[in-house]
Amino acid sequence: MESKELLYTSYRLQELERLLPEGLSMAELQQVEAFVEQRDDVGLIAFLEQRNLSPESRGRLRIITEARPIALTIIALWREMPLRHEEIEAQYKKLQHLKAQYNRIAPRRAGVELF
């Protein structure tokens, strides 16, 4: 698996949804659905930060939160000409480091591809 998944909003949203605690009200679930439909990972992060999460989920949330600005930096760098390859590579290395942390907190289940 590659660290590039943390680059994409859709992936971050998918992973954030997995962190939702049990017992949310219908109104809260509708709020989450609105965040996902609007591709609003910032809103969903803020929503989750206000919830009682397990230490594992809290760690995963921290990593996804840290990955977001790195992803935005990479996207911005891709749009510049000439490309700054060294800086892009440095940002990808940061994502790889975060992905390694993420995998240590939430290892894949045997035989199941989560990402």
C-alpha positions in Angstrom: 0.0 0.0 0.0 1.2 3.5 -0.8 1.0 6.6 1.3 -0.7 8.5 -1.5 -4.1 7.5 -0.2 -3.7 10.2 2.5 -3.4 12.6 -0.3 -7.0 12.2 -1.5 -10.0 13.8 0.2 -12.2 10.8 -0.6 -9.8 8.5 1.2 -9.5 10.7 4.2 -13.3 10.9 4.4 -13.6 7.2 4.2 -11.2 6.7 7.0 -12.8 9.4 9.1 -16.1 7.7 8.7 -14.6 4.5 10.2 -13.7 6.5 13.3 -17.4 7.3 14.1 -18.3 6.1 17.6 -21.3 4.0 18.3 -24.6 5.5 19.4 -24.7 8.7 17.4 -28.1 10.3 17.1 -30.0 10.6 13.9 -29.2 14.3 13.7 -25.5 13.6 14.2 -25.6 10.9 11.5 -27.3 13.3 9.1 -24.6 15.9 9.9 -21.9 13.3 9.1 -23.7 12.4 5.8 -23.7 16.1 4.9 -19.9 16.3 5.5 -19.3 13.3 3.3 -21.6 14.5 0.5 -19.9 17.9 0.5 -16.5 16.3 0.7 -15.8 18.3 3.9 -13.1 16.5 5.7 -12.4 19.6 7.8 -16.0 19.5 9.1 -15.8 15.8 9.8 -12.5 16.2 11.6 -14.0 18.9 13.8 -17.0 16.8 14.4 -14.9 13.8 15.5 -12.7 15.9 17.7 -15.7 16.7 19.8 -16.6 13.0 20.3 -15.3 10.5 22.8 -13.0 8.3 20.7 -10.8 5.4 21.7 -7.1 6.1 21.9 -6.6 4.2 18.7 -9.2 6.3 16.9 -7.8 9.5 18.4 -4.4 8.6 17.0 -5.8 7.8 13.6 -7.7 11.1 13.7 -4.5 13.0 14.5 -2.6 11.4 11.6 -5.4 12.2 9.1 -5.5 15.8 10.4 -1.7 16.1 10.0 -1.8 14.6 6.5 -4.4 17.1 5.2 -2.2 20.2 4.9 0.6 18.1 3.4 -1.8 16.9 0.8 -2.9 20.4 0.0 0.8 21.5 -0.3 1.5 18.6 -2.8 -1.5 19.5 -4.9 -0.4 23.2 -4.9 3.1 22.2 -5.9 1.8 20.0 -8.8 0.1 23.2 -10.2 3.3 25.2 -10.3 5.6 25.3 -13.3 8.4 24.4 -13.4 7.7 21.5 -11.0 9.8 21.6 -7.8 10.5 17.9 -7.8 12.7 17.9 -4.6 10.0 19.7 -2.6 7.2 17.4 -3.9 9.3 14.4 -3.0 10.0 15.8 0.5 6.2 16.2 1.0 5.5 12.7 -0.2 8.1 11.4 2.3 6.1 13.2 5.1 3.0 11.4 3.9 4.9 8.1 3.8 6.0 8.6 7.4 2.4 9.4 8.5 1.1 6.4 6.6 3.6 4.2 8.4 2.3 5.6 11.7 -1.2 5.0 10.6 -0.5 1.4 9.7 1.1 0.8 13.2 -2.0 2.1 14.9 -4.5 0.4 12.6 -2.9 -2.6 11.0 -4.7 -4.4 8.2 -6.7 -7.4 9.1 -5.4 -10.7 7.7 -6.8 -11.2 4.3 -8.7 -8.0 4.2 -7.7 -5.0 2.2 -8.9 -1.9 4.0 -7.7 0.8 1.7 
